[in-house]
């Protein structure tokens, strides 16, 4: 097995299937697949947007693979196929190799903020960031955007949390609280909202909170790559994003 083939084994199944679909053009007629790599926090929004784009572009299938932004950067560095890439903060694209990043125009399309989540009913009676020093707390890994944002917020609040684990992305962090394996976690407000029936939320004051800006780019030069990236920033895209709790860049 070549080194390139071995590296591509790390690409998520969805992305690998999309690559395979792209190679079957002769038997699939005019059907096209747009491969999108998106940050985990965009799961609900981009699932909705993918189906909406397909409805107005018959014959086009949008295949979205979700992961931590740091994972996506690694995948791209190892030749993962992609048409569109959307990451969770503006620091993530800076981690790409210069030769890959060259010529890529990253456009802000949404913003996010942090929120504390606890198991439903808030059994540990968490009221703010200071309480994270006293309860079993889960954070996103330090190298991913939600981890960077959490570190900044805790530093501003001068809180040293009692951390029981770091998780690979915001969804994995949230899952620890949903399963009651932790008493609290610091996640994006959008993820707290998506799990509202399973967790309780505690607001982070503006003075200590962190706002992240999410960028998107058409990674390939196809019309549908440019089209989907533009669709995300359209009025319909903005409505979907806001409906899932995201803010909009100024």
RODO-2510 file (C-alpha; in nm, 4 decimals, decimal comma):
residues 250
     n   res          X          Y          Z
     1     x     0,0000     0,0000     0,0000
     2     x     0,1388     0,3417    -0,0932
     3     x     0,1839     0,6179     0,1649
     4     x    -0,0870     0,8230    -0,0079
     5     x    -0,3353     0,5343     0,0038
     6     x    -0,2591     0,4776     0,3706
     7     x    -0,3187     0,8464     0,4524
     8     x    -0,6527     0,8450     0,2734
     9     x    -0,7721     0,5656     0,5041
    10     x    -0,8071     0,8373     0,7709
    11     x    -1,0694     1,0237     0,5644
    12     x    -1,4210     0,9827     0,7128
    13     x    -1,6395     0,7227     0,5430
    14     x    -1,8748     0,9884     0,4114
    15     x    -1,5963     1,1757     0,2382
    16     x    -1,4477     0,8545     0,0997
    17     x    -1,7854     0,7534    -0,0411
    18     x    -1,8199     1,0960    -0,1976
    19     x    -1,4839     1,0511    -0,3674
    20     x    -1,5974     0,7151    -0,4980
    21     x    -1,9208     0,8634    -0,6245
    22     x    -1,7263     1,1251    -0,8161
    23     x    -1,5491     0,8462    -1,0025
    24     x    -1,8717     0,6856    -1,1250
    25     x    -1,9849     0,9661    -1,3525
    26     x    -2,0286     0,7411    -1,6556
    27     x    -2,2915     0,5255    -1,4833
    28     x    -2,4551     0,8018    -1,2803
    29     x    -2,5487     1,0202    -1,5746
    30     x    -2,5567     1,3873    -1,4821
    31     x    -2,5732     1,3285    -1,1053
    32     x    -2,3046     1,5158    -0,9135
    33     x    -2,1723     1,4926    -0,5599
    34     x    -2,0508     1,7940    -0,3631
    35     x    -1,8223     1,6889    -0,0779
    36     x    -1,8359     1,9195     0,2228
    37     x    -1,6086     1,8986     0,5271
    38     x    -1,7627     2,0922     0,8158
    39     x    -1,6966     2,1564     1,1832
    40     x    -1,8947     1,9384     1,4252
    41     x    -2,0840     2,2406     1,5600
    42     x    -2,2424     2,2808     1,2145
    43     x    -2,4029     1,9354     1,2147
    44     x    -2,7658     2,0461     1,2445
    45     x    -2,7355     2,3545     1,0221
    46     x    -2,5389     2,1954     0,7380
    47     x    -2,7543     1,8818     0,7355
    48     x    -3,0528     2,1081     0,6721
    49     x    -2,8672     2,3239     0,4191
    50     x    -2,7420     2,0208     0,2258
    51     x    -3,0961     1,8917     0,1751
    52     x    -3,2208     2,2411     0,0855
    53     x    -2,9459     2,2843    -0,1762
    54     x    -3,0309     1,9465    -0,3297
    55     x    -3,3955     2,0482    -0,3682
    56     x    -3,3086     2,3523    -0,5770
    57     x    -3,0339     2,1672    -0,7687
    58     x    -3,1859     1,8378    -0,8874
    59     x    -2,9234     1,5754    -0,9656
    60     x    -2,6769     1,7175    -0,7119
    61     x    -2,6043     1,5319    -0,3886
    62     x    -2,4348     1,7133    -0,1005
    63     x    -2,2291     1,4735     0,1130
    64     x    -2,1280     1,6367     0,4423
    65     x    -1,8676     1,4942     0,6802
    66     x    -1,8492     1,6499     1,0283
    67     x    -1,5437     1,6546     1,2546
    68     x    -1,3348     1,8813     1,4740
    69     x    -1,1766     2,1613     1,2718
    70     x    -0,8313     2,0342     1,3673
    71     x    -0,9223     1,6931     1,2268
    72     x    -1,0444     1,8497     0,9036
    73     x    -0,7185     2,0412     0,8685
    74     x    -0,5268     1,7143     0,9112
    75     x    -0,7473     1,5396     0,6563
    76     x    -0,6943     1,8158     0,4005
    77     x    -0,3215     1,8023     0,4650
    78     x    -0,3367     1,4310     0,3798
    79     x    -0,5189     1,4840     0,0481
    80     x    -0,8761     1,4260     0,1648
    81     x    -1,1235     1,5088    -0,1145
    82     x    -1,3302     1,8219    -0,0562
    83     x    -1,5305     2,0755    -0,2525
    84     x    -1,6322     2,3015     0,0357
    85     x    -1,4736     2,3454     0,3791
    86     x    -1,6343     2,5217     0,6767
    87     x    -1,4422     2,5544     1,0034
    88     x    -1,5329     2,6637     1,3567
    89     x    -1,2955     2,9555     1,3975
    90     x    -1,0574     3,1735     1,1994
    91     x    -0,7503     3,0208     1,3634
    92     x    -0,8105     2,6749     1,2144
    93     x    -0,7290     2,7667     0,8493
    94     x    -0,3949     2,9070     0,9651
    95     x    -0,2877     2,5522     1,0551
    96     x    -0,3033     2,4412     0,6898
    97     x     0,0212     2,3941     0,4936
    98     x     0,1001     2,7076     0,2960
    99     x     0,0849     2,5311    -0,0401
   100     x    -0,2694     2,4104     0,0323
   101     x    -0,3904     2,7394     0,1761
   102     x    -0,2636     2,9444    -0,1160
   103     x    -0,5450     3,0906    -0,3225
   104     x    -0,8221     2,9865    -0,0807
   105     x    -1,0558     3,2726     0,0057
   106     x    -1,2096     3,2224     0,3506
   107     x    -1,5333     3,4146     0,4070
   108     x    -1,6958     3,4625     0,7510
   109     x    -2,0516     3,3271     0,7510
   110     x    -2,1559     3,2819     1,1160
   111     x    -2,0570     3,3469     1,4759
   112     x    -2,0926     3,1400     1,7920
   113     x    -2,0612     3,1841     2,1679
   114     x    -2,0060     2,9630     2,4683
   115     x    -2,2546     2,8222     2,7180
   116     x    -2,2224     2,5934     3,0188
   117     x    -2,4248     2,2726     3,0012
   118     x    -2,5125     2,0370     3,2853
   119     x    -2,7157     1,7165     3,3053
   120     x    -3,0888     1,7875     3,2923
   121     x    -3,2018     1,9608     3,6098
   122     x    -2,8510     2,0855     3,6950
   123     x    -2,7993     1,8464     3,9901
   124     x    -2,4650     2,0057     4,0891
   125     x    -2,6287     2,3521     4,1016
   126     x    -2,3813     2,5141     3,8637
   127     x    -2,4496     2,8860     3,8354
   128     x    -2,1462     3,0166     3,6471
   129     x    -1,7882     2,9652     3,5363
   130     x    -1,6551     2,9820     3,8934
   131     x    -1,8410     2,6613     3,9774
   132     x    -1,6397     2,4704     3,7152
   133     x    -1,3535     2,4723     3,9659
   134     x    -1,5662     2,2599     4,2003
   135     x    -1,7489     2,0128     3,9743
   136     x    -1,6402     1,7427     3,7303
   137     x    -1,5951     1,9363     3,4075
   138     x    -1,5392     1,8276     3,0486
   139     x    -1,3832     2,0545     2,7869
   140     x    -1,3054     2,0258     2,4181
   141     x    -0,9457     1,9328     2,3395
   142     x    -0,7122     2,2299     2,3567
   143     x    -0,6236     2,2160     1,9860
   144     x    -0,9827     2,2467     1,8578
   145     x    -1,1753     2,5758     1,8301
   146     x    -1,4204     2,5082     2,1145
   147     x    -1,1227     2,4198     2,3355
   148     x    -0,9435     2,7412     2,2414
   149     x    -1,2566     2,9430     2,3141
   150     x    -1,3123     2,7681     2,6483
   151     x    -0,9533     2,8356     2,7537
   152     x    -0,9898     3,2052     2,6691
   153     x    -1,3181     3,2346     2,8609
   154     x    -1,1851     3,0572     3,1686
   155     x    -0,8693     3,2680     3,1609
   156     x    -1,0739     3,5893     3,1431
   157     x    -1,2834     3,4698     3,4379
   158     x    -0,9698     3,3590     3,6283
   159     x    -1,1137     3,0114     3,6811
   160     x    -0,9078     2,6906     3,7027
   161     x    -1,1650     2,4214     3,6183
   162     x    -1,1703     2,0725     3,7665
   163     x    -1,1268     1,8864     3,4369
   164     x    -1,2042     1,5161     3,4183
   165     x    -1,1494     1,4812     3,0428
   166     x    -1,0795     1,6609     2,7172
   167     x    -1,2883     1,5448     2,4205
   168     x    -1,2153     1,5411     2,0469
   169     x    -1,4858     1,7910     1,9466
   170     x    -1,7858     1,9811     2,0794
   171     x    -2,0344     1,6985     2,0125
   172     x    -1,8240     1,4490     2,2071
   173     x    -1,7928     1,7026     2,4905
   174     x    -2,1679     1,7553     2,4959
   175     x    -2,2285     1,3784     2,4924
   176     x    -2,0399     1,3394     2,8210
   177     x    -2,2920     1,5646     2,9923
   178     x    -2,5911     1,4070     2,8195
   179     x    -2,4720     1,0701     2,9544
   180     x    -2,4190     1,2260     3,3004
   181     x    -2,0513     1,1288     3,2881
   182     x    -1,9659     1,4855     3,3869
   183     x    -2,1363     1,7523     3,5967
   184     x    -2,0680     2,0327     3,3517
   185     x    -1,9100     2,1216     3,0190
   186     x    -1,8318     2,4383     2,8302
   187     x    -1,9644     2,4112     2,4740
   188     x    -2,0995     2,6318     2,1978
   189     x    -2,4376     2,7880     2,2618
   190     x    -2,5658     2,6295     1,9408
   191     x    -2,4828     2,2805     2,0679
   192     x    -2,6413     2,3537     2,4034
   193     x    -2,9540     2,4604     2,2162
   194     x    -2,9591     2,1463     1,9990
   195     x    -2,9611     1,9260     2,3127
   196     x    -3,1957     2,1387     2,5212
   197     x    -3,4314     1,8483     2,5973
   198     x    -3,1388     1,6484     2,7402
   199     x    -2,9327     1,9119     2,9236
   200     x    -2,9716     2,2325     3,1208
   201     x    -2,7912     2,5468     3,0127
   202     x    -2,6172     2,8131     3,2191
   203     x    -2,5375     3,1428     3,0475
   204     x    -2,1812     3,2688     3,0351
   205     x    -2,1724     3,6462     3,1011
   206     x    -2,0634     3,8634     2,8099
   207     x    -1,7618     3,9895     3,0032
   208     x    -1,6187     3,6369     3,0183
   209     x    -1,7651     3,4916     2,7006
   210     x    -1,5854     3,4412     2,3710
   211     x    -1,7320     3,4934     2,0252
   212     x    -1,5883     3,2801     1,7462
   213     x    -1,6225     3,3521     1,3750
   214     x    -1,6778     3,0615     1,1362
   215     x    -1,5180     3,0811     0,7871
   216     x    -1,6094     2,8916     0,4688
   217     x    -1,4318     2,8411     0,1373
   218     x    -1,4919     2,6672    -0,1936
   219     x    -1,2027     2,4221    -0,1734
   220     x    -1,2425     2,3033    -0,5321
   221     x    -1,3082     2,5180    -0,8377
   222     x    -1,6354     2,3532    -0,9435
   223     x    -1,9557     2,5480    -0,9959
   224     x    -2,1335     2,3515    -0,7244
   225     x    -1,8545     2,4108    -0,4735
   226     x    -1,8891     2,7829    -0,5291
   227     x    -2,2670     2,7473    -0,5398
   228     x    -2,2991     2,5676    -0,2064
   229     x    -2,0579     2,8062    -0,0322
   230     x    -2,2662     3,0949    -0,1628
   231     x    -2,5901     2,9204    -0,0621
   232     x    -2,4676     2,8988     0,2988
   233     x    -2,4269     3,2781     0,2945
   234     x    -2,7604     3,3425     0,1210
   235     x    -3,0742     3,4688     0,2955
   236     x    -3,1991     3,1105     0,3290
   237     x    -2,8661     2,9964     0,4659
   238     x    -2,8624     3,2768     0,7190
   239     x    -3,2151     3,1877     0,8319
   240     x    -3,1126     2,8264     0,8899
   241     x    -2,8008     2,9292     1,0801
   242     x    -2,9880     3,1766     1,2976
   243     x    -3,2592     2,9187     1,3569
   244     x    -2,9922     2,6931     1,5047
   245     x    -2,8577     2,9652     1,7323
   246     x    -2,5683     3,1051     1,5308
   247     x    -2,5045     3,4752     1,5062
   248     x    -2,4120     3,6514     1,1846
   249     x    -2,0852     3,8355     1,1199
   250     x    -2,1055     4,2118     1,0913
***
